[in-house]
């Protein structure tokens, strides 16, 4: 088991700069953010629109020089976007990401299911099948797996609604029953399950074969505020807050041992969303190093 991070936290650095910094600071891997690029902006995301095999070879060579591997290409939009034109643009971008993953030799592409807020949950599952069946077939032909990130995205479409359908184990059961593809699984992030009240340790055996990749993010609970708010109607950060590994509720040694015991020996990929370490680039880097230190102690003890 090893430690990496997703690149989009270093907003003002290019991908080659991030690769160099990660290798020099004890990280083993990177999860490459692949959101569409803004014109003329410095962006840590992988530009999959203007991508080819020569560029893939250059990035892989740079990664090898810095003792870095790429574990996942990630783009988490609302894939079930109600507007047909917006949905089509999202889907086409996912196809480009899968092409880039194939060229780089990266096994995993991570995304959201999302939600069409005008439809019922059952109708959203129907939409999921229509959208993801061709995506999974396309991925499979390129030896790529699709790993769904389990963030609920509360209030994404409107207040009180979990904006990403795939946020809880019971829903994963229906998701995998509807799409029983071998290359369809999870980019499992326990931080969301903390504030949802799900026992994230005990679910691992049930979904072991579907855990393709993991995010390492913690959650701090403010017990004095919890009694005054609800689970999904609370928005972000009222009685809970996302933190770096070791700054919240998760026992990372136990989490790593449970993952290992159930066959996962891949990356713990830090997703940096800790507001205490976000105001400057120096703080972001300090936070990443703190997370790496805490996770290193957890997986080696």
N, C-alpha and C positions, 0 to 999 in steps of 0.2 A: 504494500500500500504506500502511496506517495502523495505529495502535496503540490497543488498548482493553484491557479486563480483564473477567473474570467477577466478578459482584458479591458472591458469597458469602464472600469473605475479610473483608469489613467487617461483622462479625457484629452489632455493636451500632448500626448506622446504618440509617435507613429508606432506601428507594429514592430518594425526592426528595433526601435529603441526599447520597447517593452521586452522583447525577446532577450536583448542584451542585459537589461537590468534584472530580469527574472533569473537568468543563469548566474549572474554575479552575486545574487542574494539568496541562494540556497533552494530555489524552486526547481522542480523536476519537469513540470509540464505547464501548458497554457491551454485554456479553453478560449477559443477565438470568437469574439463577438462579431456578428455578421449583419448588423442592421444596415439598411440602405444609407449611403453616405450623403451628407449635406455638401452642397457645392462649395468648393474652396475652403473647406474646414479641415483642420488637423483632426484626425479621427483614428482611434486605436482599432477600429473594426477592420476586418478583412474585406477588401473590395472585391466582391464576387462577380460584379457586373463586368469589370475589366480584368478578367482572370484567364489564365491559360496555363498549359503545362510548364512552360518555361518559368513563369512566375512561381508556380508551385515548387519547382525544383530549387529555385533561389531561396525560397522561404525554408524549405526543408534543410538545405545546406547551412543556412544561418542558424537554424535551430540546433542542428548537430554540433556546430562550432561552440554553441553555448550550453550543450548538454541538456537541451530542452526537447520534449516531445509535445505534439499537439493531440489532445484527447477528445475534443469535441468542437463542432462549429455550431454556434448558438444564435437564434433569432426568435424572439418570443413576442409575436404580434397576436392580434385577435384573428385567428385563422378562419373563424366562422363569422367574420364581419358581415353585417346585414347588407351593406351596399355592394352590389355585384361587382362593380368596377374595382372597388377597394379590395374586395376578397380576391379577385383575379390577380391583382398586382402582388398581393401577399403570397399567393400560391406560386406565381411565376418566380418570385424571389427565392422561395424555398427550393424550387427546382434548380436554380443557379447555385444555391448553397450545396445541394447534393452533388452537383457536378464538381464543385470546388473540393468537397470532401474526398471524392473519388480521386481527383488529381493529386491531392496531398497524401492520400493513403490514410485518411482519418476515418475511423469506424462509425462515429456517432454524430448525429445532427439533433440538436435539442430545440424544441419549440413548445408553444402552448396549443391546446385545443381551442380555447376561446369560447365565445358564446354569441349567438344571435339573440339579442334581448327581446325580439318580437315573437320568439317561439318558446314553446314549453320545453322542459328538460327532455322529454321523449323525442320531440321534434328536433332538438339539438343533437341528440344521438344519431338520428337519421341523417342530419346534415353532416355530422362527423364522418359517417361511413362514406357518403358521397365524395367528400373532399379528400379524405385520407386514404381511401383504397388506391387510387392512382398514384398518390405520393409514395405509399409504401411499396407498391410494385416498382416504381421508378427507382426508389432507394435500393430495393433488393437486387435489382439488375446491376447496381453499381457497388454491391457489397457494403452498403451503408445501412445503419439502423436509425430509426427515429425514436428519440427519448423525450417523453413528455415531462415538462417541469410542472410541479404540483402547486404552484402559487395560486391561492384563491382569487387574487385581484379584486378585493372587495370594492364595490362602488365604481368599477371601471366603466361600465355602461350607464348605470344610474345607482343612486344610493341604496344600500342594503342588498344589492345583487352580487353574488360571487361571479366575477366576470370571466373566469376560466373554469370551464366545466369540470376539469379533471383534478379536483382539489382534495378528494378524500377516498379512502380505501373502498368503501361501498361503491362509489362511482367508478373506480378503476376496474372493479369486477365486471361491470356492464361494458365498460370501454374495451376491455380485452376479450370479452365474450363476443362483442360485435365485430371486432377486428382481431381475429386470432392469428395474426401474422407473427412469425418467429422474430422478425426484425422490428417489432413494435414494443416499446417498453417505457421505462421511467428514467428521468434525470432527477433522482430523489433528493429532495431538500427537506430535512427534518425541522427546520426553523418554522415552517408554516404549520406543521402538525403540532408544535408546542402550544401555540396560542389557540388552536382549534380543539385542544384537549385530547388528541389522539395519542395512544401509546406507540410511539414511533419505534421503540425497541422491539416490541412483540410482533409488529406487522412484517418485519424483515423476512422471516422464514416463508411466509405465504407468498411474497412477491420476489423471492430471491432470483428466480430465473428472468425476471423482468427489470432488474436493477442494472441498467447499462452504464450509468454514470451517476455521480453524486455531487451535490453542492454542499459546501461547508459554510454554514451560516448559523448563528445562534439567535436566540430570542430572550430578551429580558422581560419578566412579568412584573408589573407594578400592582401588587396585591391590594393596596389601599384604594386603587382606582377601579379595580375589576368589578366590584359589586355594583358600580353605577353605570355600567355600559353592557352592551350585548356583543355577541360574537362577531357577526358580519355587518352590523349596522354601525360599527364604531369607527370605520375608516382606518387610516394608518396611524399607529403610534399614539393611541390614547391611553390604554392600560397595558400596552406591550410595545416593544421596540426591537427591531432587528439589530443584532450586535455581531461583532467579530467572534470567531470561535474562542471559547473560554471566558466570554464576558456575559454569558446568559445561563440558561437552565440546563443545557445539554451536558451530559457526562460523556465527553469525547472519547475517553478510553473505553468506556462501555460500548459506545456506538461503534467504534472501530472493531472491537472484539466481536460484536454481534454480526457486523458485516462480514468479517473474515470467516466466522463460524458457518456462514451461509454461502460461502463461495465467492464473495466479492473481494478482490485484491487490487482494485484499480485506484483511481484518483479521488482524493478529497479536494474538490475544487472550490477555493474560497470565493464566495460571491460577496463582495464588499459593499454593504449598504448600512454601515454603522455611522450615524450622524456625528458621533464624537470624533471621528477620524476622516472627515470629508471636506473640510473647509479649504484646505490647500493640498497641493501635490505632495508636499513633505508629510502631511498628516496621513494621506492615503497610503503612502509607502510605509510609514510607521505602522499603520494598522495592518497592512499586509504582512509585515515582518512579525508583528505580535501574533497574528493568527497562525502564521507558519510555525513560530516557536511553540505555541500552545498545542497545535496539532502534532508536531514532532514529538513532544513529550508524551502525548496520548498514545501514539501508535508504536512507540518504542519501549513503553513501560509494561 
